[in-house]
Amino acid sequence: MSFKPSYYPYDSSWKIPDKDQCFRYWQEFNLPEHIREHSRLVAIIAQEICLLSKSWLNVPIEAVVASALLHDLGKLYCIEHGGYHHQLGASLVMEISGNPAIAQGVMHHVYWPGEVDVEKFFLPLVLIYSDKRVMHDRIVSLEARFEDLFARYGTNHRMKGLIQRSLDQALTIQDQLNQKTGIDLNACTFNSRRMV
């Protein structure tokens, strides 16, 4: 039996934490500087893709940016105590924001278990793609990021299969975004390094 993720059509009454509030959550949860920088870069990429997708975007850009800034909120705890950072992070984000779409993006930023349709599931799929373009604290191509993932975590057949599945999904997301935006995102450096 396969899991089908719930889809949250965006509700304009949901609150969205602004960047300053997200930064306060980083403080509150003692997010290390390198994870903050990683999250900041993921948010830059996600925001740029939102701006390229404005004509068909079905969620507020601010919600995508908040999800990107908070996607690794559970990482430090899971490094120290074990567990899955995307699950813990989604729970924390739901508790602090009350916004299920932002929490859904956090929950699924590692892998989306449903249909890959960037128009229908924009927020979680753009978060997956944006996260896969940042290796530690550098924006890189998908190829470079996954080369690193295979080297560090591809220790057995099962892990190699999971990493390959994630790469295949990221490439599908990229292809769909390329078609929808008319831009080769893999060629984009996203080097503005600023958030609007």
Phi, psi and chi 1 to 4 in degrees:
 res  aa     phi    psi   chi1   chi2   chi3   chi4
   1 MET       -  125.9  178.2 -173.9 -141.4      -
   2 SER   -96.0  149.3   66.5      -      -      -
   3 PHE   -83.4  132.1  170.4   74.0      -      -
   4 LYS  -110.5  116.7  -61.9  -78.0 -173.3 -163.1
   5 PRO   -66.6  147.7   24.6  -31.2      -      -
   6 SER   -72.5  142.0  -63.7      -      -      -
   7 TYR  -104.8  129.6  171.1   59.3      -      -
   8 TYR  -105.9   99.8  -69.3  103.4      -      -
   9 PRO   -61.2  135.1   -1.0    5.1      -      -
  10 TYR   -66.8  132.5 -156.1   84.4      -      -
  11 ASP  -106.6  120.4 -176.0  -33.8      -      -
  12 SER   -66.6  -10.3   61.1      -      -      -
  13 SER   -83.3  -11.5   69.1      -      -      -
  14 TRP   -69.3  135.6  -67.4  -23.5      -      -
  15 LYS   -76.5  147.7  -66.5 -179.7 -178.3  172.0
  16 ILE  -124.3  119.3  -58.5  170.3      -      -
  17 PRO   -66.9  134.2   17.6  -23.0      -      -
  18 ASP   -78.4  177.0   64.0   17.6      -      -
  19 LYS   -58.2  -42.5  -69.9  179.7  -69.7 -153.2
  20 ASP   -62.8  -39.3  -70.6  -24.4      -      -
  21 GLN   -66.3  -40.5 -177.1   61.1   58.5      -
  22 CYS   -60.6  -41.4  -68.0      -      -      -
  23 PHE   -64.0  -36.1  -60.2  153.8      -      -
  24 ARG   -65.7  -36.9  -74.3 -168.2  -68.8  -85.8
  25 TYR   -64.3  -37.0  -68.1  142.2      -      -
  26 TRP   -57.2  -45.4  -71.4   -3.2      -      -
  27 GLN   -61.3  -49.6  -72.4  -70.3  118.0      -
  28 GLU   -58.1  -37.8 -177.1  178.9  -24.1      -
  29 PHE   -99.8   15.2  -69.7   93.9      -      -
  30 ASN    51.6   44.0  -61.2  -44.7      -      -
  31 LEU   -67.6  124.8 -145.9   57.3      -      -
  32 PRO   -63.3  156.5  -17.9   28.1      -      -
  33 GLU   -58.0  -40.0 -172.7   55.3   42.2      -
  34 HIS   -67.8  -31.3   68.9  -76.2      -      -
  35 ILE   -75.1  -35.1  -63.9  174.9      -      -
  36 ARG   -61.6  -45.7  -66.5  177.5 -168.2 -154.6
  37 GLU   -64.5  -43.1 -180.0   60.7   12.0      -
  38 HIS   -57.0  -48.8  169.2   82.9      -      -
  39 SER   -64.5  -37.3  -61.2      -      -      -
  40 ARG   -62.7  -42.5 -171.0 -178.6   72.0   76.9
  41 LEU   -68.7  -39.3  -67.5  174.4      -      -
  42 VAL   -59.5  -41.9  170.2      -      -      -
  43 ALA   -65.5  -37.1      -      -      -      -
  44 ILE   -61.5  -46.8  -73.3  170.0      -      -
  45 ILE   -63.5  -47.9  -66.3  170.7      -      -
  46 ALA   -58.6  -43.6      -      -      -      -
  47 GLN   -63.4  -42.9  178.1  177.5  -88.7      -
  48 GLU   -62.9  -40.1  -68.8  -65.1  -39.6      -
  49 ILE   -66.1  -38.1  -66.9  171.1      -      -
  50 CYS   -59.1  -45.6  -73.6      -      -      -
  51 LEU   -63.6  -34.6  -66.2  173.0      -      -
  52 LEU   -73.2  -18.4  -66.4  170.1      -      -
  53 SER  -110.3   13.2  -52.1      -      -      -
  54 LYS   -55.1  -32.7  -82.0  179.6   98.2  168.6
  55 SER   -68.9  -21.1   64.6      -      -      -
  56 TRP  -129.5    9.0   53.1  -86.3      -      -
  57 LEU   -64.7  132.0 -167.8   62.3      -      -
  58 ASN  -111.4   11.7   59.6    8.1      -      -
  59 VAL  -139.4  155.3  -64.3      -      -      -
  60 PRO   -65.9  139.2  -17.1   27.7      -      -
  61 ILE   -54.8  -38.6  -68.4  174.5      -      -
  62 GLU   -61.0  -33.5  -62.6   82.1    7.4      -
  63 ALA   -69.1  -39.5      -      -      -      -
  64 VAL   -65.1  -44.9  178.7      -      -      -
  65 VAL   -63.2  -44.2  169.8      -      -      -
  66 ALA   -61.3  -43.2      -      -      -      -
  67 SER   -62.3  -40.2 -165.6      -      -      -
  68 ALA   -65.6  -43.7      -      -      -      -
  69 LEU   -65.6  -29.4  -71.7  171.3      -      -
  70 LEU  -103.2    3.2  -60.6  174.5      -      -
  71 HIS   -63.5  -26.0   80.3  -80.0      -      -
  72 ASP  -108.8   24.4  -84.0  -13.8      -      -
  73 LEU   -59.6  -31.3 -159.4   60.2      -      -
  74 GLY   -91.7    4.9      -      -      -      -
  75 LYS   -66.7  -48.1 -166.9  141.5 -163.4  170.9
  76 LEU   -60.3  -46.1  179.8   61.9      -      -
  77 TYR   -58.4  -43.9 -179.4   90.5      -      -
  78 CYS   -71.2  -31.0  -69.0      -      -      -
  79 ILE   -64.6  -42.3  -71.5  169.4      -      -
  80 GLU   -79.4  -32.3  -67.2  175.6  -13.5      -
  81 HIS  -124.0   -6.1  -55.8  -72.8      -      -
  82 GLY    92.0  171.3      -      -      -      -
  83 GLY   108.5 -178.0      -      -      -      -
  84 TYR  -107.1  114.9  -63.4  101.4      -      -
  85 HIS   -63.9  -29.2   79.5  -76.8      -      -
  86 HIS   -72.2  -34.6   60.6  -74.8      -      -
  87 GLN   -71.5  -48.3  -68.1  175.2   -9.8      -
  88 LEU   -62.1  -44.8  175.6   60.9      -      -
  89 GLY   -59.7  -42.6      -      -      -      -
  90 ALA   -62.3  -41.0      -      -      -      -
  91 SER   -63.4  -44.9  176.2      -      -      -
  92 LEU   -63.0  -45.3  -67.1  170.8      -      -
  93 VAL   -65.8  -37.8  168.3      -      -      -
  94 MET   -64.4  -41.5 -174.0   62.6 -160.3      -
  95 GLU   -64.8  -43.8 -177.8  179.2  -31.5      -
  96 ILE   -84.0  -27.9   61.2 -179.8      -      -
  97 SER  -104.6  -28.5   75.6      -      -      -
  98 GLY    68.6   14.4      -      -      -      -
  99 ASN  -109.9  105.3 -172.2  -44.0      -      -
 100 PRO   -65.6  -27.9   19.4  -27.2      -      -
 101 ALA   -69.5  -41.9      -      -      -      -
 102 ILE   -65.0  -43.6  -66.3  172.5      -      -
 103 ALA   -63.6  -37.5      -      -      -      -
 104 GLN   -62.4  -40.6 -178.1 -175.9   50.5      -
 105 GLY   -59.9  -43.7      -      -      -      -
 106 VAL   -63.6  -45.6  173.7      -      -      -
 107 MET   -58.0  -38.8  175.8   66.9 -176.4      -
 108 HIS  -108.1   18.2  -65.0  -64.9      -      -
 109 HIS   -72.2  -13.5   79.8  -89.3      -      -
 110 VAL   -83.8  -44.9  174.8      -      -      -
 111 TYR  -160.7  136.9 -175.0   79.2      -      -
 112 TRP   -96.6  119.1  179.5 -109.9      -      -
 113 PRO   -85.9    4.3   30.5  -34.3      -      -
 114 GLY  -117.0 -159.8      -      -      -      -
 115 GLU   -61.8  134.4  170.3 -167.9   15.4      -
 116 VAL   -90.9  101.9  176.2      -      -      -
 117 ASP  -141.4  101.5  180.0  -25.5      -      -
 118 VAL   -65.9  -24.0  -64.2      -      -      -
 119 GLU   -76.1  -41.8 -165.0  162.5  -12.6      -
 120 LYS   -76.5  -39.3 -173.8  174.5 -179.4 -177.1
 121 PHE  -118.3   48.1  -56.3  110.3      -      -
 122 PHE   -55.6  -54.1 -175.1   85.5      -      -
 123 LEU   -58.4  -55.9 -168.0  155.2      -      -
 124 PRO   -66.3  -34.7   17.2  -25.7      -      -
 125 LEU   -73.2  -37.6  -65.3  179.7      -      -
 126 VAL   -68.1  -33.8  165.2      -      -      -
 127 LEU   -66.1  -42.8 -173.9   51.3      -      -
 128 ILE   -56.6  -51.9  -72.9  171.1      -      -
 129 TYR   -61.2  -46.9  179.1   74.7      -      -
 130 SER   -61.3  -42.0  -59.5      -      -      -
 131 ASP   -63.3  -37.2 -176.2   47.6      -      -
 132 LYS   -75.5   -9.7  -59.7  -55.0 -176.0  -84.6
 133 ARG   -93.5   -1.9  -72.3  -66.8  -54.3  -90.1
 134 VAL  -117.7  115.1  179.7      -      -      -
 135 MET  -101.1  110.0 -177.6  169.3   62.2      -
 136 HIS    59.6 -100.8  -48.6  -61.4      -      -
 137 ASP  -127.4   33.5   60.0   -2.8      -      -
 138 ARG  -135.9  140.1  -70.8 -176.2  -55.5  124.9
 139 ILE   -82.1  126.6  -64.0  173.1      -      -
 140 VAL  -136.1  174.7  -63.4      -      -      -
 141 SER   -75.8  163.6   66.4      -      -      -
 142 LEU   -58.8  -39.8  -73.3  178.9      -      -
 143 GLU   -60.0  -45.8  -68.5   76.1   14.8      -
 144 ALA   -64.5  -42.6      -      -      -      -
 145 ARG   -62.6  -44.8  175.2   74.2 -167.4  -84.0
 146 PHE   -76.6  -26.4  -81.6   90.8      -      -
 147 GLU   -59.9  -43.4 -175.6  177.9  -54.8      -
 148 ASP   -64.8  -43.7  175.2   66.7      -      -
 149 LEU   -62.5  -43.2  -69.1  173.6      -      -
 150 PHE   -62.3  -42.1  -83.8  113.9      -      -
 151 ALA   -65.2  -41.3      -      -      -      -
 152 ARG   -84.4  -36.9  -71.9 -168.3  -61.6  137.0
 153 TYR  -117.7   -9.5  -59.1  112.9      -      -
 154 GLY   -79.2   58.8      -      -      -      -
 155 THR   -84.6  -15.0   55.6      -      -      -
 156 ASN  -151.5  174.1   57.2   49.3      -      -
 157 HIS   -59.6  -41.6 -176.8   67.9      -      -
 158 ARG   -62.4  -48.0  178.4 -179.0  168.9  -82.5
 159 MET   -64.8  -40.6  -71.2  -56.4  -63.5      -
 160 LYS   -60.9  -39.0  -72.7  177.8 -175.8  173.3
 161 GLY   -65.0  -41.1      -      -      -      -
 162 LEU   -66.4  -40.8  -69.4  172.6      -      -
 163 ILE   -65.9  -41.5  -63.9  167.1      -      -
 164 GLN   -63.3  -40.7 -175.1   62.2   52.8      -
 165 ARG   -60.7  -41.9 -179.1 -180.0   75.2  159.2
 166 SER   -65.9  -41.4 -178.1      -      -      -
 167 LEU   -62.2  -46.0  171.4   58.3      -      -
 168 ASP   -59.0  -41.8  -67.2  -17.0      -      -
 169 GLN   -65.9  -43.7 -175.5  174.2   73.1      -
 170 ALA   -61.4  -39.0      -      -      -      -
 171 LEU   -66.7  -38.2  -71.3  168.1      -      -
 172 THR   -64.4  -44.4  -60.7      -      -      -
 173 ILE   -60.1  -46.7  -66.0  166.8      -      -
 174 GLN   -60.0  -44.5  178.9  175.7  -97.1      -
 175 ASP   -59.6  -44.2  -72.3  -15.3      -      -
 176 GLN   -65.2  -43.5  -73.1 -173.6   18.5      -
 177 LEU   -63.8  -40.0  -71.7  169.4      -      -
 178 ASN   -58.8  -45.2  -73.5  -10.9      -      -
 179 GLN   -64.9  -43.5  -70.9  174.6    9.6      -
 180 LYS   -70.7  -35.7  -65.4  -70.1  -72.4  179.7
 181 THR   -93.6  -19.9   63.1      -      -      -
 182 GLY    74.9   18.3      -      -      -      -
 183 ILE  -127.5  141.6  -66.9  172.6      -      -
 184 ASP   -81.7   96.4  178.2    5.3      -      -
 185 LEU   -64.7  -29.6  -67.4  177.8      -      -
 186 ASN   -64.2  -25.0 -158.3   46.5      -      -
 187 ALA   -84.6  -11.1      -      -      -      -
 188 CYS   -77.4  133.9  -69.7      -      -      -
 189 THR   -92.0  -15.7   60.1      -      -      -
 190 PHE    49.6   40.7  -59.2  100.7      -      -
 191 ASN   -89.4   16.6   62.8    1.2      -      -
 192 SER   -67.3  -27.0   66.2      -      -      -
 193 ARG    56.4   22.4  -61.4  -78.9 -164.7 -104.7
 194 ARG  -132.7  158.4   60.7 -176.7  171.2   79.3
 195 MET  -114.4  130.2  -64.8 -178.4   68.2      -
 196 VAL   -68.4      -  177.4      -      -      -
